[in-house]
Amino acid sequence: MYQKDAKNTGAISIKKTEFMVFGPLPSSPPVLLVYGHKVNLVDSFKYVGAVFGSTTRDIFLAHYQRKASKARNVANATFAAEQMIGSLPPSEGVRLYMARVDPHLTFGCEIMLDVDDKGILLLERVQLNFLRRLLHVNRRSERCFLFTETGMMPIRARRVLLALGYLKYILSLSPRTLAHTAFRHQITLTYHGYPCWLSDLRLVLARIRVPPALLANSSLFSCEGVDVVVQLVKDLTASQLDMDLRASSKLWLLQQRVEFDSKGSPLPPTPHAFRHYLKALTIPKHRKAYVHGEIEMG
């Protein structure tokens, strides 16, 4: 390694270099020397914006914790503006969420698949709290209501969709690229039963009820197949939200909802969309009363 650096007229920075040991630590800590200097042994390290840890079951848990904290701080700062501008309209609130909060909740989701609930639950809590504050409903309000009325995608599904988009990008690359070559190795590892990114992706998709038969074939090995899975994830998410809404005794008003177009003709049921009344009711007190009436009639 030293000789390679010399040929490339480069050198390892001792101050910036640290190392981690994954798995059980030996009785005596290992010593790593670079250019005769001792390198620090650490249990977490930040690389290209991602935080890795070696002392937890999920090596990305520290990353989830940091991003959840940053997203929470941004959300609090967003609602702090209400002291100067008044109640934040839902339409503007959704735009601010996507611009300021969502980037933290989705950072690195292409490689950090949510196989462990501990991390994703932290992100879910931030999203739910934001939407509840935006709609002025209490902590015990139905979850499905937050998404069926705002058109927002639950963070679990959104992160999976972004990961699938990343997979489609890899598949579109030339077979000569390193990324495409690495993916072919992922296929081999999955085929032989070894845990890897691709097997984790299949696990995450199975948890949101993507049919096992679809995951067992080569649907994830072509751009067209990925498009099918993406649409299926969207449909399954919308279907699950609609099922949760109809199963709730508190949301019977929404279960009977009929929406109309500009000509007064009834529209087909849409389980997942930003509702017109959230923008049409411009007086905050009227909007809050309408929302509370929808969820508190049970």
SULBELHU-V734093 format. One record per residue. PHI is phi in radians with two decimals (NA if undefined). D_LAST is the distance of its C-alpha to the last C-alpha in Angstrom with 2 decimals. Layout:
PHI;D_LAST
PHI;D_LAST
This chain:
NA;68.29
-1.08;70.64
-1.13;73.09
-1.12;70.42
-1.08;69.41
-1.12;73.08
-1.14;73.53
-1.54;70.53
0.89;71.88
-2.15;68.69
-2.60;68.03
-1.34;65.21
-1.45;63.90
-1.13;64.10
-1.13;61.90
-1.64;59.06
-1.75;59.42
-2.44;57.48
-2.42;56.77
-2.18;54.19
-2.10;54.53
-1.66;51.78
1.63;51.56
-1.04;53.22
-1.39;55.55
-1.18;59.17
-1.04;60.64
-1.94;62.57
-0.98;60.79
-1.20;62.36
-2.05;64.45
-2.02;64.42
-1.96;67.26
-2.24;67.52
0.98;70.90
1.44;71.71
-1.83;68.77
-1.34;66.00
-1.70;62.50
-1.21;59.58
-1.59;57.30
-2.22;53.60
-1.84;50.26
-2.64;48.46
-2.69;49.74
-1.78;48.46
-2.38;49.83
0.91;49.03
1.45;45.87
-1.80;44.60
-1.75;44.71
-1.82;46.00
-2.28;45.98
-2.01;48.11
-1.96;46.73
-2.11;43.18
-1.05;42.05
-1.64;40.55
-1.17;43.40
-1.81;41.03
-1.02;38.74
-1.08;40.51
-1.14;39.96
-1.01;36.19
-1.10;36.24
-1.18;38.36
-1.21;36.46
-1.12;33.08
-1.13;34.73
-1.15;36.22
-1.12;33.02
-1.11;31.21
-1.12;34.06
-1.14;33.99
-1.09;30.24
-1.10;30.81
-1.14;33.78
-1.12;31.83
-1.32;29.23
-1.13;32.12
-1.16;33.31
-1.09;30.50
-1.14;32.71
-1.85;35.22
-1.93;33.35
1.53;30.07
-1.07;26.60
-1.32;27.10
-1.07;25.96
-0.99;23.87
-1.11;26.60
-1.24;29.29
-1.11;27.27
-1.13;27.01
-1.14;30.75
-1.16;31.60
-1.06;29.63
-1.15;31.59
-1.48;34.82
-2.05;34.68
-1.68;32.15
-0.97;32.09
-1.01;35.89
-1.29;35.65
-1.27;32.82
-1.95;34.77
-1.07;38.31
1.37;40.32
-1.17;37.59
-1.15;40.22
-1.95;42.11
-1.74;39.61
-1.36;37.38
-1.47;34.32
-1.43;35.61
-2.00;34.64
-1.18;31.04
-1.02;32.24
-1.33;33.24
-1.17;30.50
-1.10;27.80
-1.12;29.50
-1.24;29.22
-1.04;25.59
-1.08;24.75
-1.13;26.60
-1.12;24.87
-1.10;21.31
-1.11;22.29
-1.10;23.89
-1.17;20.99
-1.18;18.59
-1.18;21.27
-1.14;21.85
-1.64;18.32
1.04;17.99
-2.09;14.91
-1.41;15.11
-1.13;16.58
-1.64;13.61
-1.14;11.74
-1.07;11.61
-1.16;15.24
-1.02;15.16
-1.00;13.55
-1.08;16.69
-1.68;18.98
-1.17;17.54
-1.64;17.55
-1.75;20.85
1.35;22.82
-1.25;23.95
-1.62;25.22
-0.90;24.17
-1.06;27.27
-1.06;28.18
-1.16;28.43
-1.09;30.16
-1.15;32.77
-1.14;33.47
-1.11;33.97
-1.17;36.39
-1.13;38.24
-1.16;38.61
-1.09;39.95
-1.15;42.47
-1.08;43.47
-1.10;44.08
-1.09;46.24
-1.07;48.31
-1.16;48.84
-1.42;50.09
-1.32;52.79
-1.14;56.34
-1.02;57.07
-1.44;59.69
-1.29;57.24
-1.13;56.47
-1.10;52.69
-1.17;53.10
-1.10;55.57
-1.09;53.19
-1.17;50.48
-1.09;52.99
-1.17;53.56
-1.08;49.80
-1.07;49.96
-1.10;52.86
-1.07;51.12
-1.12;47.99
-1.06;50.20
-1.59;51.95
1.46;48.77
-1.59;49.10
-1.21;46.12
-2.82;46.10
-1.06;44.03
-1.16;43.75
-1.17;42.70
-1.15;40.05
-1.09;38.76
-1.10;38.54
-1.11;36.65
-1.11;34.06
-1.16;33.66
-1.12;33.32
-1.20;30.42
-1.74;28.42
1.25;29.33
-1.22;32.31
-0.93;34.27
-0.99;37.10
-1.08;39.56
-1.23;39.09
-1.39;39.76
-1.33;42.70
-1.59;44.72
-1.64;46.08
-1.09;43.04
-1.59;43.16
-1.85;46.88
-2.52;46.93
-1.09;45.35
-1.14;44.24
-1.13;42.62
-1.13;40.77
-1.04;39.46
-1.11;38.02
-1.16;36.31
-1.04;34.95
-1.12;33.35
-1.14;31.99
-1.08;30.37
-1.09;28.69
-1.15;27.51
-1.14;26.27
-1.14;24.34
-1.10;22.66
-1.12;22.00
-1.15;20.49
-1.10;18.11
-1.15;17.09
-1.12;16.72
-1.12;14.54
-1.12;12.22
-1.29;12.18
-1.49;11.80
-1.54;8.51
-1.31;5.50
-1.51;3.69
-1.96;6.46
-1.17;6.88
-1.11;8.62
-1.23;10.95
-1.15;11.62
-1.73;13.19
-1.15;15.01
-2.28;18.72
-1.88;21.13
-2.18;24.63
-1.50;27.98
-1.14;30.45
-1.61;31.86
1.55;28.63
-1.52;28.56
-1.15;25.34
-1.67;25.34
-1.10;24.73
-1.01;21.40
-2.16;21.80
-1.29;19.45
-2.54;21.16
-2.87;22.50
-1.36;22.67
-1.38;20.67
-1.06;22.72
-1.13;20.51
-1.15;21.00
-1.78;24.67
-1.23;24.71
-1.48;22.94
-1.47;25.84
-1.48;24.99
-0.94;23.09
-1.10;21.24
-1.16;20.03
-1.13;18.99
-1.10;17.11
-1.12;15.27
-1.12;14.41
-1.09;13.24
-1.10;11.08
-1.13;9.52
-1.19;8.89
-1.86;7.21
-2.10;5.54
-1.59;3.80
-1.36;0.00
